[in-house]
Amino acid sequence: MGIIWTIIIGFVAGIIAKFIMPGSNEPSGFIMTTILGIVGAFVASFLGQALGWYAPGEGAGLIGAVVGAIIVLVVWGMIAGRRRA
């Protein structure tokens, strides 16, 4: 159930992150937003467990997943910016 919950939270986090950081360098579309949020949720879960904020096997909450999705958005923007230059 943990992975399914992370995917659901990641989907919502991806939508919120897109509203927080709109821009031309970020992925667009429903599927890319979902993937962005899911990756962000997994990033937040991994970093939270590594820093001791979450117990092993515990996933990130909505706020952590949004922060993770924003981190993924920033990295995506840097990579997409290099390709265009």
C-alpha positions in Angstrom: 0.0 0.0 0.0 3.0 2.3 0.5 3.9 2.6 -3.1 0.3 3.2 -4.2 -0.1 5.9 -1.5 3.2 7.5 -2.7 1.8 7.5 -6.3 -1.4 9.2 -5.3 0.4 11.8 -3.1 2.9 12.3 -6.0 0.1 13.0 -8.5 -1.4 15.7 -6.3 2.1 17.1 -5.5 2.9 17.3 -9.2 -0.2 19.4 -9.8 0.6 21.7 -6.9 4.2 22.1 -8.0 3.1 23.1 -11.5 1.0 25.8 -10.0 3.8 27.0 -7.7 6.5 27.1 -10.4 5.0 27.8 -13.8 7.4 28.3 -16.7 8.4 27.4 -20.2 11.1 24.9 -19.3 8.9 22.5 -17.4 7.1 19.5 -18.8 3.5 19.9 -19.8 0.6 17.5 -20.0 -1.2 15.3 -17.6 1.1 12.3 -17.9 4.3 14.4 -17.4 2.8 16.2 -14.5 1.9 12.9 -12.9 5.4 11.5 -13.5 6.9 14.7 -12.1 4.9 14.4 -8.9 5.6 10.7 -8.5 9.3 11.2 -8.9 9.2 14.1 -6.5 7.4 12.0 -3.9 10.0 9.3 -4.2 12.8 11.8 -4.0 11.3 13.4 -0.9 10.8 9.9 0.7 14.4 8.9 -0.1 15.8 12.2 1.2 13.6 12.2 4.3 14.6 8.6 5.2 18.3 9.5 4.6 18.1 12.5 6.9 16.1 10.6 9.5 12.9 12.6 9.1 10.9 9.4 8.1 11.2 5.9 9.4 12.3 3.2 7.0 9.5 2.3 4.7 7.6 5.5 5.6 6.8 7.8 2.6 6.8 11.5 2.4 3.7 13.5 3.1 2.0 16.0 0.8 4.3 18.9 1.7 7.5 16.8 1.4 6.3 15.5 -2.0 5.6 19.0 -3.2 9.1 20.0 -2.2 10.5 17.0 -3.9 8.5 17.8 -7.1 9.8 21.3 -7.0 13.3 20.0 -6.8 12.7 17.8 -9.8 11.2 20.8 -11.6 14.3 22.9 -11.0 16.6 20.0 -12.2 14.4 19.6 -15.2 14.6 23.3 -16.0 18.4 23.3 -15.7 18.7 20.2 -18.1 16.1 21.6 -20.6 17.9 25.0 -20.5 21.2 23.4 -21.4 19.7 21.6 -24.4 18.2 24.7 -25.9 21.4 26.8 -25.5 
